[in-house]
Amino acid sequence: MCVLWYTWHPGHLHGRWPKANHRRDTLAHIIELFRRSRLMRYWAPVCIWMAGIFYFSSRPDPLGFLPSSGHGIDIDKLFHIGEYTGLAALLHRAMSSDGGVDREKEGSEAEERRDTSAPRHRRRRLEILFALAFAYAVLDELHQELVPGRGLELADIGYDLAGIIAALGLIWLRER
């Protein structure tokens, strides 16, 4: 964030805004950094998704724009399942990125070591993914307790958990 502030406001200390050309070049530079940065490419969507969950949790009636279902289906519960399925999928995508390792340049010995420990690492990654997503679900419900017109509902944590488990099941089926 500090890099973006300095890049976007180099004349701020002197009370000047950067010229239009400089702003356009800076934006192109930021986009290029985003494109090249593995951290941004994989973890920014996770942070944006989490910010979206936080935003809707901060609203007294987050789904007020939707008509109520007359079929006995609670749309709110489907949203809980969907938002945490999405969060778990994005966490998996971010945690599965290879961290910039060029697999073609590695020796065959390193490849053999990776093959023998892959199931253990995969299981550990899924355990960490579950823990992160579930912790965020609990924190989200605690946050809702502080929002006027909202409250902590254990059933919502259960629906969040169902979404996380659904994503883990799909990931497990895909990686088998």
JOMO-V766540 format. One record per backbone hydrogen bond with DSSP energy under -0.5 kcal/mol. CO is the residue of the C=O (numbers start at 1). NH is the residue of the N-H. Records with the same first field share a line. If there is no record, write none. Layout:
BEGIN
CO = NH / NH
END
This chain:
BEGIN
1 = 5
2 = 6
3 = 7
4 = 8
5 = 9
7 = 10
9 = 12
11 = 14 / 16
12 = 15
19 = 23
20 = 24
21 = 25
22 = 26
23 = 27
24 = 28
25 = 29
26 = 30
27 = 31
28 = 32
29 = 33
30 = 34
31 = 35
32 = 36
33 = 37
36 = 38
37 = 41
38 = 42
39 = 43 / 44
40 = 44
43 = 47
44 = 48
45 = 49
46 = 50
47 = 51
48 = 52
49 = 53
50 = 54
51 = 55
52 = 56
53 = 57
54 = 58
55 = 58
56 = 59
59 = 62
61 = 64
63 = 66
69 = 72
72 = 74
73 = 75
74 = 77 / 78
75 = 79
76 = 80
77 = 81
78 = 82
79 = 83
80 = 84
81 = 85
82 = 86
83 = 87
84 = 88
85 = 89
86 = 90
87 = 91
88 = 92
89 = 93
90 = 94
91 = 95
92 = 96
93 = 97
94 = 97
98 = 101
101 = 103
102 = 105 / 106
107 = 111
108 = 112
109 = 113
110 = 114
111 = 115
112 = 116
113 = 117
114 = 118
117 = 121
118 = 122
119 = 123
120 = 124
121 = 125
122 = 126
123 = 127
124 = 128
125 = 129
126 = 130
127 = 131
128 = 132
129 = 133
130 = 134
131 = 135
132 = 136
133 = 137
134 = 138
135 = 139
136 = 140
137 = 141
138 = 142
139 = 143
140 = 144
141 = 145
142 = 146
143 = 146
144 = 147
147 = 150
153 = 156 / 157
154 = 158
155 = 159
156 = 160
157 = 161
158 = 162
159 = 163
160 = 164
161 = 165
162 = 166
163 = 167
164 = 168
165 = 169
166 = 170
167 = 171
168 = 172
169 = 173
170 = 174
171 = 175
172 = 176
END
